[in-house]
């Protein structure tokens, strides 16, 4: 967010809202997207340098919203990823790369994503096993149990810390 007085919220009523805290309480909600997910929305994260918000819900879907076209019932996400098979429990944009984010969920997976990637039509025939995976999916980390949240390390590029029932998991990929 570039505005220090603007914030975003998500809710179990499946809505995303953008608020201006300078306004009177009854007029503070500036934009609303009702039914942004099929079920409860658990987590959101605002991109620090681009007008994008991530949202993740109990439906297991991660959605990317462009605030330039946000609000009202006609607005749609610019991307939606259904890779996770359980509720999304954590999302966070990368600190330095505005197209990269991480997600985690009740399916015991941490996934890294890059919105700048597209499917390579030439290489698709060679890798039919991977054809059902979105091209933006960079990395999957499995083996954790009951993941609650994740965060990019502030000082070490590409390092992620995840909290789960099995403890703290710290890992770094070579792809970010």
C-alpha positions as CSV (number, residue, x, y, z in Angstrom):
1,X,0.0,0.0,0.0
2,X,1.3,3.4,-0.9
3,X,-1.3,5.2,1.3
4,X,-0.7,5.0,5.0
5,X,-4.4,5.6,5.7
6,X,-5.8,2.9,3.5
7,X,-6.1,-0.7,4.6
8,X,-7.7,-3.9,3.3
9,X,-9.7,-6.6,5.1
10,X,-11.0,-10.0,4.4
11,X,-13.9,-11.8,6.1
12,X,-15.8,-15.0,6.6
13,X,-18.6,-13.4,4.7
14,X,-16.5,-14.0,1.5
15,X,-15.8,-10.2,1.0
16,X,-12.7,-8.1,0.5
17,X,-12.9,-4.5,1.5
18,X,-10.7,-1.4,1.1
19,X,-11.0,1.2,3.9
20,X,-9.8,4.7,4.3
21,X,-9.3,5.3,8.1
22,X,-9.5,9.1,7.7
23,X,-13.2,8.9,6.8
24,X,-16.1,8.7,9.2
25,X,-16.7,5.0,10.3
26,X,-20.0,4.7,8.4
27,X,-18.2,6.0,5.2
28,X,-14.8,4.4,5.6
29,X,-15.4,1.4,3.4
30,X,-14.4,2.7,-0.1
31,X,-14.4,-0.5,-2.2
32,X,-16.1,-3.9,-1.6
33,X,-15.9,-7.1,-3.5
34,X,-18.6,-9.5,-2.3
35,X,-18.3,-13.2,-3.0
36,X,-14.6,-12.9,-3.8
37,X,-14.2,-16.6,-2.9
38,X,-16.6,-19.5,-2.6
39,X,-16.2,-19.7,1.2
40,X,-14.4,-17.9,4.1
41,X,-11.4,-15.7,3.2
42,X,-8.6,-16.4,5.6
43,X,-5.7,-14.2,4.6
44,X,-4.7,-11.3,2.3
45,X,-1.5,-9.5,1.5
46,X,-1.0,-6.2,-0.2
47,X,1.9,-5.9,-2.7
48,X,4.3,-3.2,-1.5
49,X,5.1,-1.8,-5.0
50,X,2.3,-2.8,-7.3
51,X,-1.5,-2.3,-6.9
52,X,-2.2,-6.0,-6.3
53,X,-3.7,-7.9,-3.3
54,X,-3.5,-11.6,-2.8
55,X,-6.4,-13.5,-1.1
56,X,-6.7,-17.0,0.1
57,X,-9.7,-18.8,1.5
58,X,-11.2,-22.1,2.7
59,X,-11.9,-23.0,-0.9
60,X,-8.1,-23.6,-1.4
61,X,-7.8,-20.9,-4.1
62,X,-5.3,-18.1,-4.2
63,X,-6.5,-15.0,-6.1
64,X,-4.6,-12.0,-7.3
65,X,-6.7,-8.8,-7.4
66,X,-5.7,-5.6,-9.3
67,X,-6.9,-2.6,-7.3
68,X,-7.1,-0.5,-10.5
69,X,-10.2,-2.5,-11.4
70,X,-11.3,-3.6,-8.0
71,X,-14.8,-3.3,-6.4
72,X,-18.3,-4.0,-7.5
73,X,-19.7,-7.3,-8.6
74,X,-18.2,-7.2,-12.1
75,X,-14.6,-7.1,-11.0
76,X,-12.7,-10.4,-11.4
77,X,-9.3,-11.5,-10.2
78,X,-6.4,-11.1,-12.7
79,X,-5.3,-14.6,-11.7
80,X,-6.7,-17.6,-9.7
81,X,-4.6,-20.6,-8.7
82,X,-6.3,-23.8,-7.4
83,X,-3.2,-25.8,-6.7
84,X,-3.8,-26.2,-3.0
85,X,-6.2,-28.9,-2.0
86,X,-7.0,-27.4,1.4
87,X,-7.7,-24.1,3.0
88,X,-5.2,-21.3,2.4
89,X,-3.6,-20.4,5.8
90,X,-0.8,-18.0,4.7
91,X,0.2,-15.7,1.8
92,X,3.0,-13.2,1.4
93,X,4.5,-11.2,-1.4
94,X,8.2,-11.3,-1.8
95,X,9.9,-8.3,-0.4
96,X,12.0,-7.4,-3.4
97,X,10.4,-9.1,-6.4
98,X,6.9,-7.7,-7.0
99,X,5.8,-10.7,-9.1
100,X,6.8,-13.4,-6.6
101,X,4.7,-14.6,-3.7
102,X,4.5,-17.6,-1.4
103,X,1.3,-19.5,-0.2
104,X,0.7,-22.2,2.4
105,X,-2.3,-24.2,3.3
106,X,-4.1,-27.0,5.1
107,X,-2.8,-29.4,2.5
108,X,0.6,-29.2,4.3
109,X,2.3,-27.5,1.3
110,X,4.3,-24.3,0.9
111,X,4.2,-23.1,-2.7
112,X,6.3,-20.3,-4.4
113,X,4.8,-18.5,-7.4
114,X,6.0,-16.1,-10.0
115,X,3.3,-14.1,-11.9
116,X,5.9,-13.1,-14.6
117,X,6.1,-16.7,-15.9
118,X,4.0,-18.0,-18.8
119,X,3.6,-21.5,-20.3
120,X,6.1,-22.4,-23.0
121,X,4.2,-24.0,-25.8
122,X,7.3,-25.7,-27.3
123,X,8.2,-27.5,-24.1
124,X,4.7,-28.6,-23.2
125,X,4.7,-31.8,-25.3
126,X,7.9,-33.0,-23.6
127,X,6.5,-32.5,-20.1
128,X,2.9,-33.9,-20.2
129,X,3.2,-34.9,-16.5
130,X,3.5,-31.2,-15.6
131,X,0.9,-29.9,-18.0
132,X,-1.8,-29.7,-15.2
133,X,0.5,-27.4,-13.1
134,X,0.2,-23.7,-13.6
135,X,3.4,-22.3,-15.2
136,X,3.6,-19.7,-12.4
137,X,4.3,-22.4,-9.8
138,X,8.0,-22.3,-9.0
139,X,8.4,-24.6,-6.1
140,X,6.5,-26.9,-3.7
141,X,7.8,-27.7,-0.2
142,X,6.0,-30.6,1.5
143,X,6.3,-32.6,4.7
144,X,5.1,-30.0,7.2
145,X,2.0,-30.6,9.3
146,X,-0.8,-28.1,9.9
147,X,1.0,-25.0,8.5
148,X,-0.3,-21.8,10.0
149,X,1.7,-19.0,8.4
150,X,4.8,-18.1,6.4
151,X,7.1,-15.1,6.0
152,X,10.0,-14.1,3.8
153,X,13.1,-13.3,5.8
154,X,13.8,-9.6,5.9
155,X,17.6,-9.9,5.4
156,X,18.3,-13.2,3.5
157,X,16.9,-13.1,-0.1
158,X,14.7,-16.1,-0.9
159,X,14.6,-17.5,2.7
160,X,11.2,-18.5,4.0
161,X,10.2,-19.3,7.6
162,X,7.0,-21.3,8.1
163,X,5.3,-22.2,11.3
164,X,3.5,-25.5,11.6
165,X,2.6,-28.2,14.1
166,X,6.0,-29.8,13.5
167,X,7.8,-26.5,14.5
168,X,9.6,-23.8,12.6
169,X,10.7,-24.7,9.1
170,X,13.3,-22.5,7.4
171,X,14.3,-23.1,3.8
172,X,15.7,-21.3,0.8
173,X,15.2,-22.1,-2.8
174,X,17.6,-21.3,-5.6
175,X,14.7,-20.1,-7.8
176,X,14.0,-16.8,-5.9
